[in-house]
């Protein structure tokens, strides 16, 4: 009797893993069909000319939309599985007691895999400060979390390959680490609102225990929720990118955002700071800009300023930070992004 008790709980797990394997197989089959299907619809079904501006734009759109959505779904699922091992309490526990340097590196790495965005900035900031985490370490996390996200990684990988995606991850980590260390060295605690320091630490509660069935189910829910929120940005961004791809002259963009224009990198960063978008909307535009001759460093600097220095995050952070610290935060990160853009343009 006792030996037969685990079987009912194992059967749903086996069925779930079997279904997951089938989904993975279908995913790969669909991914391999995207290119020929997009070409068939564009040039055979719609009978557009292969060398026409409209034909190139339509083919670009029909290929990139399903490709990015498939890549996005797969990456969100994998990242969500990883995220189930990191609760906010565990994140604070890992960062607590760490010194400058090591703490900044660890905080930036955790920022990549933890499920926090600008909407989580205030409670996270308060929780980190309460846990005794240094201010500079906290900022390394808050910079890395929105800037290096799974949407940006998967879309860069899908559009440019693993080298560009890897450069984006490395440069984002360096920016988060160095900016956090600079802010920490400046001793800016006086610019944190007083009520943050007065709040009592409430003791971390360890996250609930999850089995693999729970993790898979939660990851699937994350896929549905995130894709439902960003798919429209993907479509709009790729539509804009398709128009640039098909109709905008190469010389125009190369002159504005090429390596020869020394002012292009700071201009791209200044343009990106007040804009509010996410990686799903901005990266297809980045892809089209690069195809037209814009330099990699310039467009990546633009993208990082949009997703890493978003206006909504600054507004939310104003609840816990004084304007002086917000201004220093924007200035340090913007300067780091500009330097990164110049370095990319120099070596690539």
C-alpha positions in Angstrom: 0.0 0.0 0.0 2.7 2.5 1.0 4.8 1.9 -2.1 1.9 2.6 -4.4 1.2 6.0 -2.8 3.7 8.1 -4.9 2.4 6.8 -8.2 -0.6 9.1 -8.6 1.7 12.2 -8.0 4.2 10.9 -10.5 1.8 10.3 -13.4 0.9 14.0 -13.8 4.7 14.8 -13.8 5.4 12.2 -16.5 2.5 13.5 -18.6 3.7 17.0 -18.2 7.2 16.2 -19.2 5.9 14.2 -22.2 3.8 17.2 -23.3 6.8 19.5 -22.8 8.9 17.3 -25.1 6.2 17.4 -27.8 6.0 21.2 -27.5 9.7 21.5 -27.9 9.6 19.4 -31.0 6.8 21.5 -32.5 8.7 24.6 -31.6 11.8 23.6 -33.6 9.7 22.5 -36.5 7.9 25.8 -36.7 11.1 27.8 -36.3 12.6 26.0 -39.3 9.5 26.7 -41.4 9.4 30.5 -40.9 11.8 31.6 -43.6 10.4 29.5 -46.5 6.8 30.3 -45.4 7.5 34.0 -45.3 9.1 34.0 -48.7 6.2 31.9 -50.2 3.5 34.2 -48.8 5.4 37.4 -49.9 6.6 36.4 -53.4 4.2 33.6 -54.5 0.9 34.2 -52.7 1.0 38.0 -52.8 3.2 38.0 -55.9 5.4 40.9 -54.8 8.7 41.5 -56.6 11.8 40.3 -54.8 13.7 43.6 -55.5 10.8 46.0 -54.6 10.7 48.1 -51.5 7.3 46.7 -50.5 8.3 43.1 -51.1 11.4 43.5 -48.9 9.4 45.1 -46.2 6.7 42.5 -46.2 9.1 39.6 -46.2 11.1 41.2 -43.3 7.8 41.6 -41.3 6.4 38.1 -42.0 9.8 36.5 -41.1 10.7 38.5 -38.0 7.3 38.5 -36.2 6.9 34.7 -35.8 10.6 34.2 -35.3 10.9 36.7 -32.5 7.7 35.5 -30.8 8.9 31.9 -30.9 12.4 32.8 -29.6 10.8 35.0 -27.0 8.4 32.3 -25.8 11.2 29.7 -25.5 13.6 32.0 -23.7 10.9 33.3 -21.3 10.1 29.7 -20.4 13.7 28.8 -19.7 14.4 32.0 -17.7 11.2 31.6 -15.8 12.3 28.1 -14.7 15.5 29.6 -13.4 13.7 32.4 -11.7 11.6 30.0 -9.6 14.9 29.4 -7.6 15.2 33.2 -6.8 12.7 34.8 -4.5 13.1 38.5 -3.4 14.0 37.3 0.1 16.6 34.9 -1.2 18.0 37.7 -3.5 18.4 40.0 -0.5 19.9 37.2 1.5 22.5 36.6 -1.2 23.5 40.3 -1.4 23.4 41.0 2.3 26.7 41.6 4.0 28.6 41.8 0.7 31.3 44.5 0.3 31.8 46.9 -2.6 33.3 45.2 -5.6 32.2 41.6 -5.0 28.8 42.8 -4.0 28.4 44.8 -7.2 29.4 41.9 -9.4 27.1 39.5 -7.6 24.2 42.1 -7.7 24.6 42.7 -11.5 24.7 38.9 -12.2 21.5 38.4 -10.1 19.9 41.3 -11.9 20.0 39.3 -15.2 18.1 36.3 -13.8 15.7 37.8 -11.3 12.1 38.8 -12.3 12.2 42.4 -11.4 11.5 45.5 -13.5 11.0 49.2 -13.0 7.7 48.6 -11.3 9.5 46.7 -8.6 12.1 49.4 -8.0 10.6 50.9 -4.8 9.9 47.8 -2.7 13.2 46.3 -3.8 15.1 49.4 -2.9 13.5 49.6 0.5 14.1 45.9 1.1 17.7 46.1 0.1 18.4 49.1 2.3 16.7 47.4 5.2 18.9 44.3 4.7 22.0 46.4 5.1 23.0 46.1 1.4 25.3 49.1 0.4 23.7 51.7 -1.7 26.2 51.2 -4.6 25.5 47.4 -4.6 21.7 48.1 -4.7 22.2 50.3 -7.7 24.2 47.7 -9.6 21.2 45.4 -9.2 18.7 48.1 -10.2 20.7 48.9 -13.3 21.2 45.3 -14.5 17.7 44.1 -13.8 15.8 46.2 -16.5 18.8 46.7 -18.8 19.9 43.1 -19.3 16.6 41.2 -19.7 15.5 38.0 -21.5 13.6 39.9 -24.1 16.7 41.9 -25.2 18.9 38.8 -25.1 16.7 36.6 -27.2 15.9 39.3 -29.7 19.5 40.3 -30.2 20.5 36.6 -30.5 17.7 36.1 -33.1 18.6 39.2 -35.1 22.4 39.5 -34.9 23.7 36.2 -33.5 25.4 35.1 -30.3 28.4 37.5 -30.6 26.3 40.7 -30.4 24.0 39.2 -27.7 27.1 38.3 -25.7 28.6 41.8 -26.2 25.3 43.3 -25.0 25.3 41.1 -21.8 29.0 41.8 -21.0 28.7 45.6 -21.6 25.5 45.7 -19.6 27.2 43.9 -16.7 30.2 46.3 -16.9 27.9 49.3 -16.8 25.9 48.0 -13.9 29.1 47.1 -11.9 31.0 50.2 -12.5 28.1 52.6 -12.1 27.2 51.0 -8.9 30.8 51.2 -7.6 31.0 54.9 -8.5 27.7 55.7 -6.8 28.9 53.7 -3.8 32.2 55.6 -3.6 30.4 58.9 -3.7 28.7 58.2 -0.3 25.3 59.5 -1.4 23.2 58.0 1.4 22.1 61.5 2.4 20.1 61.7 -0.8 17.8 58.7 0.1 14.5 59.8 1.6 14.6 59.7 5.4 11.6 57.4 5.8 13.6 54.6 4.1 16.2 54.6 6.9 13.5 54.8 9.5 11.6 51.7 8.4 12.1 48.6 10.5 13.6 45.5 8.8 10.9 42.9 8.8 13.0 39.7 8.5 13.0 37.7 5.3 10.6 34.9 4.8 11.9 32.0 2.9 10.1 31.3 -0.4 7.7 28.4 -0.7 9.0 25.0 -1.8 8.3 24.1 -5.4 8.6 20.8 -7.3 9.3 20.5 -11.0 5.6 20.3 -11.8 5.0 23.6 -10.1 8.0 25.2 -11.8 6.9 24.2 -15.3 3.3 25.3 -14.6 4.5 28.7 -13.3 6.9 29.1 -16.3 4.1 28.4 -18.7 2.0 31.0 -17.0 4.9 33.5 -17.3 5.2 32.8 -21.0 1.5 33.6 -21.5 1.5 36.7 -19.4 4.7 38.2 -20.8 3.9 37.4 -24.4 0.4 38.8 -24.0 2.0 42.1 -22.7 4.7 42.5 -25.3 3.4 41.0 -28.5 1.9 44.2 -29.7 5.3 46.0 -29.1 7.0 43.3 -31.1 4.6 43.7 -34.0 4.8 47.5 -33.9 8.6 47.5 -33.6 9.0 45.0 -36.4 6.6 47.0 -38.6 8.7 50.1 -38.1 11.8 48.1 -38.7 10.3 46.7 -41.9 9.5 50.1 -43.2 13.1 51.3 -42.5 14.4 48.1 -44.0 12.5 48.5 -47.3 12.2 52.2 -47.8 14.8 54.3 -45.9 17.9 55.1 -47.9 21.1 53.6 -46.5 23.0 56.9 -46.9 20.6 58.8 -44.7 20.9 56.6 -41.6 24.6 55.9 -42.1 25.3 59.6 -42.1 23.2 60.2 -38.9 24.2 57.1 -36.9 27.4 55.9 -38.5 30.9 55.8 -37.0 31.9 59.0 -38.8 29.4 61.1 -36.8 31.2 61.7 -33.5 28.1 63.1 -31.9 25.9 60.2 -32.8 26.5 58.1 -29.6 25.7 60.9 -27.1 22.8 62.0 -29.3 21.4 58.5 -29.3 21.6 58.2 -25.5 20.0 61.6 -24.9 17.2 60.7 -27.3 16.6 57.3 -25.6 16.4 58.6 -22.0 13.0 60.3 -22.2 11.5 57.6 -24.4 9.5 54.8 -22.9 9.6 51.5 -24.6 10.9 48.0 -24.0 13.3 45.7 -25.8 10.5 44.1 -27.7 9.7 47.4 -29.4 13.1 48.9 -29.8 15.3 46.0 -30.9 13.6 45.4 -34.3 14.1 49.1 -35.0 17.8 48.6 -34.0 18.1 45.8 -36.4 16.7 47.8 -39.3 18.9 50.8 -38.5 22.0 48.6 -38.5 21.1 47.0 -41.9 20.9 50.6 -43.3 24.5 51.4 -42.1 24.0 52.6 -38.6 26.9 51.6 -36.3 26.5 48.9 -33.7 27.8 50.9 -30.8 25.4 53.8 -31.6 22.3 51.7 -31.8 23.1 49.6 -28.8 23.7 52.8 -26.8 20.3 54.0 -27.9 18.7 50.7 -26.9 20.4 50.6 -23.5 19.3 54.2 -22.7 15.7 53.4 -23.6 15.4 50.2 -21.5 17.9 51.1 -18.7 17.0 54.7 -18.0 13.2 54.7 -18.6 11.2 57.7 -17.5 8.7 55.5 -15.5 11.5 54.0 -13.4 12.8 57.5 -12.6 9.3 58.6 -11.5 8.9 55.5 -9.3 12.3 55.9 -7.8 11.5 59.5 -6.8 9.4 58.1 -4.0 12.5 56.9 -2.2 15.4 59.0 -3.8 15.9 62.7 -3.7 16.3 64.5 -7.1 20.0 64.9 -6.6 20.6 61.1 -6.4 18.3 60.5 -9.4 20.3 63.0 -11.4 23.6 61.5 -10.4 22.2 58.0 -11.2 21.1 59.1 -14.7 24.4 60.9 -15.4 26.6 58.1 -14.3 24.7 55.4 -16.3 24.4 57.6 -19.3 28.1 58.4 -19.3 28.9 54.6 -19.0 26.5 53.9 -21.9 28.1 56.6 -24.1 31.6 55.2 -23.4 30.4 51.7 -24.2 28.9 52.9 -27.5 32.2 54.6 -28.5 34.2 51.4 -27.6 31.9 49.3 -29.7 32.2 51.6 -32.6 36.0 51.6 -32.2 36.6 47.8 -32.1 33.8 46.6 -34.4 
